[in-house]
Amino acid sequence: MTDLRRAADSTLAKKVNTMLVVDAVRKYSPLSRADVAKLTMLSPSTVSGIVSDLVRAGLVTETKGTAASVGGRRPILLTLNASASLAAIIDVQVARILYGVIDLAGSPVYVMKEDADLSSPASTADQVLRAAARALAKLPRASAGAAAGIGVGVPGIVDSRTGVILKSTRLRWANFPLAARLQREFGLPVLVERDVRAAAWGERCYGHARNVSDFVYMTVGEGGFGAGLVVNGKPYTGARMHAGELGHMTVDMHGERCLCGNIGCLAGAALASIREWKAGGADDALVEYSATGLVNLVNLLDPELVVLGGDIGGRPDFASRVEAVAKERALLAPGQMPRVLPSQLGDMGVALGLAGLVFDRFYWSHALAQDLPEMGERGGMSYRT
């Protein structure tokens, strides 16, 4: 039993350490083995062994750097093999649908946009299927296993475990099993996620939050307010997939009735100011409403970072004004207010987040379990949680 437990511990340590190395290369490449050791806090010998296995499996490539090291040798730089897998993504919004193909490094291979057809729920669903077909048509047929899966982002309440859209008021979908329909049509694994949660994961994988475990992605736009939460390095959905409904936070007990049926929601209170901003008017009131939502998130969750996105929130000038107001109101002591940054990914945030989620769920566990050669005992291997 002791030998079996020791073997199990060794296997688990290998998997954890390998994912640490893969994560470092994915987020910060090109970088050297020494860089990986510093980022992961693993021993150089452990990193060297894992990198050798990743290179043999075709997941990481090696190239010589341009600058000579202190010893006169050019460093060997590690880069993720971006073509090892691809994800087809569809970002469904009220005004448009964005669809395409993203590679393993988070680089768009093919992206297209078209006006969304909201004439009926069925028409919108058919458009999503056509978009998926067009995206999959751009995948290289010669690469076995190139398509890790399909990712779809939608506004509304989504059960990301089952791929069922529980409710999307703007798309007029309710209890719609979109993932199952796409799987039947294309025979690939499908992930469906709420758009703001996908955008948050995009920042975690490829944007400002790459080295942050606890942060909030807050969107401000024509569709109102929303929040994507990442806690302990993982997306937080809540027990019933409702987490992040920032726009329906009550801010006025005597306010107007919201479309959701509640009284005095943030989204309803700010509706006139959003329309005014869209018409080119002053946005002072919208800054105030946005800062109110941000302060409530900061006071409740105490995040390390807040990223503002959306067609309004992602503007650097708007984000800086919201941050200035929020600093005056948050309960935190001076100097402890989290950084507030505009999204680094802009209109591609949801798409990149979907790609990251597809790879995390459908590719990496399989690739590391099936493609890596068995590693024997390696000196210096350390286990990190």
N, C-alpha and C positions, 0 to 999 in steps of 0.2 A: 504493500500500500504506500509505503514511504517513497519507493522508487516511482510509482505511478504519479504520486502527487508532485514529486520533483520534476518529472517529465512534463506534467501539465503546467506547472509554474513556468518552466523554461519556454514552453510553446506560447503561453500567454505573454511572457516578457518579450519574445521575439515579435509577436504581432503588434504589441503596443509600441515598441521601439521603432519598428518598421514604419508604422503610421506617423510617428513623430518625424522621421526623416522625410517621408513622402510629403507631409504637410509643409515642412520647411522648404523643400525644393519647389513645391507647387506655388507657394506664396512669394518666394524671394529669389528664385533663380534669375540669372545664373549666379551660382555661388560655389565656393570650394568646399572640400570635405571639412576643413578647419572651421569654416563659417557654419556648417551644419552642426558640428560638435558644440559650438558656442550657443547656437540658437536652441538646440535641444537639451543641452547639458548632459549629453551622453559622452562616453569616453571615445577618444579618437579611434581606438581599435574596433569598438562596436559600430561606429559610423562607417568605417572603412569596409567592414564585412557586409553590412546591410547595403551599402551603395554598390558593392560588387555584384550582389545578388540582383539588385534592381536594374543594373546595366545589362546583365546577362538575360534578364526577363524582357528587355526592351522597353522598360518603363522610364528609364533615365538615360540620357546621352551625355557623353563626355567630350569637351572641346578644350583646346589650349587657350588660355587667356592671352591678352595682348601685352600686358605689363609683366615684366620680370619680377620675381619675388626677391627677397633679400639675398637668398643663396644663388641668384642668377638664373634660376629656372622659371619659366612661365607657369603659372598655376593651372591645374586642371579644373575646369569649371563644369559644374553639373547643371543640366537643364532637363526639365520634364519633357518627355516625348509627347508633344501635344497631339500628334496624329494617332496615338495608341487607341483613342476612343473619341466618339463624338456624341453630342446630344441634340435632338430636335426639340425646339422650344416654340411655344405659342403664348404670347402675352396678349390677353384679351382686355381691352378697355372700351369705354363707352364711345369714344370718338374714333378709335382705330384698333386694328389688330396688327401686331408685330410678330413675325415668325421667321425662323431660320435655323441655322446650324451653328453650334458653339463647340470648339475643340476642348481637349482636356486641360489646356492651360488658360481657358477663359477667353480665347480670342475668337471673334466672330468669323466664321468661314463664309456664311451667306446670310443676309438679312434683308427682309422685305417688309413694307408696310402697305396697308390698304384700309380704306374706310370701313368701319364696322357696320354690318347689316343687322340692325336691331328692329327690323320690321315685324319680327315674331321670334319667340324663343326657338322655334324649330329652324328658322332661317339662320339664326346666330350659331346654332349647333352645327348645321351643315357647313357654314363658313369655316368653323374651327376644324372640321374634318378635312376640308379642302386645303386649308393652310398646312395641316399636318402632312398631307400627301405631297404637297409641293416642297416642304422642307425635307422630307425623307427622300425625295427624288434627287436631292443634291448630295446625298451621302455617297461616298465612293463605294461602288459595288465590289471592288477587288479586295477590300480590306475585311477579312473575316472578323465578325464581332465588333465592327466599327461603331454601330449604333448601340449605345448603352441603354437608351430608352427615350421616351417622350416626356417633356415637362410642359404643363399648362398652368398659367397664372390667371386668376380671375378676381374681380372685385366681389366681395361678399363673404359669407361664412362658409368655410370649406372644412370637411373632415379629411385631412391630409393622409390619414391612415387607410381610408377606403377609397379615396378619390371621388367622393360624393359631394356635390355642391348643395349644401343644406339650404342656403337661401342667398340669392343675389337679386336684390331689388332692381338694380339698374339693368341687368340682363334678363330679368323676369324668369329666372330658373329657381326651382324649389325641389329638393330631394332628387337632383338630377345625377345619375351615375355616369359621369362623363368619362372617368378612367376606364370603366368596363366597356363602354362603347368604343373607345379608341383601341383598346386591347383586342377586341373582337375584329375590328377593321384592319389593324396593321400587325397584329401578332407580336407586339413589343411591350415590355413593361412600361407602365404609365404612372406618372406622379402628377397630381393636381394639387395646387397650393393657392392660398389666398395671396393676392398680388403684393400686399405690403409686407407679408412675412417673407416672400421670395426676395423682395428688394433688400430686406434686412440681411438675408443670407448672402446676397450678392456683395454687400459691403463687407461682410465677414470673410468671404473668400477672396475678393479681388479689390476691395476699396479701403476706406479709412479704418475699418475695424479689423483688419487682418491680424493684429496682435492684441485684440481686446476681447475679453471673455464675457463681459457684462455691459451691454449697451442697448440703446433704444434707437430705432429708426422711426422717425415721425414724418408723416407725409402731410403736406398742405397743398391743396389744389382745387381745381374746379369741382371735384367730387367730394370735397370736404376734408375731414381729418381722419387719420388712421395711424396705428402704431404697430411696428413689428418688434418683438422683444427677443433678445438673445440673453439667456441666463446660464452661467457656467459653461459658456461655449456652445450651447445648444439652443435651437429655436424653442421658444416657450409658447404653447398653444392654449394652455388652460385645460381643465377637466372636460369641457364640452366644446372645445375648439373656438371659443368666443373671445379669447384674450386679444386685446388690442383695439377694441371698439372705442377708441378715443373720442370720436365725433359724437358719441351718445353718452358722454359724461355729462351729468346734470350741472349746469352752471347758473341757472336761474329758476328757483322753485316756483316763481310766479310768471314764468315766461310763456312763450307760445308753444302750442302742441307740435311736436316733431312728427315727421312722416312715420317714425317707428312707433308712435303712440305715446311716447313719454312727454313730459313737460320740461321745457327749458334746456334742451340738449345743446351742447357746444356747436354742433353742425348747424342747427336751426338758428341759433343766435348770430352766427357769423355769416349766414347765407347772403344777407344784403351786402356785407362788406366784400365778400368773394365776387359777387356780381359787379360791384363798383370797381374792384381791381381789374376784372376782366374787361370792363368798358374803358379802362385807361384812367380811372379816377384815383384819388388818394387811397393809400392802403394803411393808414395809421391804425384804423380800427381793427383791421385784419392782423396786424402785428400784435395788438393787444390780446386778441382772442388766441392767437397762436402761442404767445408767451404764457397765457393762462393754462393751456393744455400742456405745454412743456414743463411748467413749474409743478403741476400736479404729478406728472410722470416722474420728475426728479425727486420730489418729496416722498413719493410712494416707493420707488424702486432703487433710488440711489445708484444710478448707472455711472460707469466710468466715462462714457462718451454718449453724446446725442448726435445723430446724423439727421439732417433735414432734407427731405426729398419732395418730389411732386413738381408740377409745372410752376408752382409759386414758391414752395419751401426750398427747392433746390437752387434758387437764385442766391448767389453769394451776398449781395447787398441786403436782401430780405432776411437771410439767416443771421447776419451780424446784428441787425436791428432787433430781431427776436431775442437773441442771446443777451443783448444789453438790457432789455426790459426784464428778462427772466432773472438775471443776476441780482436785480434790485428786490425781487420778491421771494426767491427760494429761501428755505429755512437754513440752508448750509451757511457755515461761517465764511467770511471773505476769503477768497483764494481756493475754496473747496468746490466751487461750482464746476461740473463736468464741462469738458470742451463741447462746443456746439459747432458743427461743421456742415457745410452744404455737401450733398451727395457727390462723390467722386465719379459716379457711374452714369448719372443723368438718365436719359430715356432708356438706356440699356440695363438699368439696375435690376428690373424684374427678370429679364431674359438671362442675365448672367447668374442671378440667384437660382433660377430654375435649373440651369446647367449644373451648378454646383451641387444642388440637391439630387439631381439625377445621378451624377457621378458618385456621390456619397452613398446613395441607397442601392444603386444597381451595378456599379462598376468596381469600386475599390475593393470591397470585401471579396468579390469573386476573383479579381485580378491577383490580389495578394495571396489568396488561398490556393489558387490553381497554377499561377504562373511562376511563383518563386520556388527555386530549388530548396530542398530541405537544408536547414543550417544546423550544423553540429554545435558542440559547445564552443563558445567564443570567449576568449579572455576579456575581462573588463566589462562584460554585458551588465547593464544596470536596468532595473525596472522602475519606470516612472508612471504615476497615475496622473 
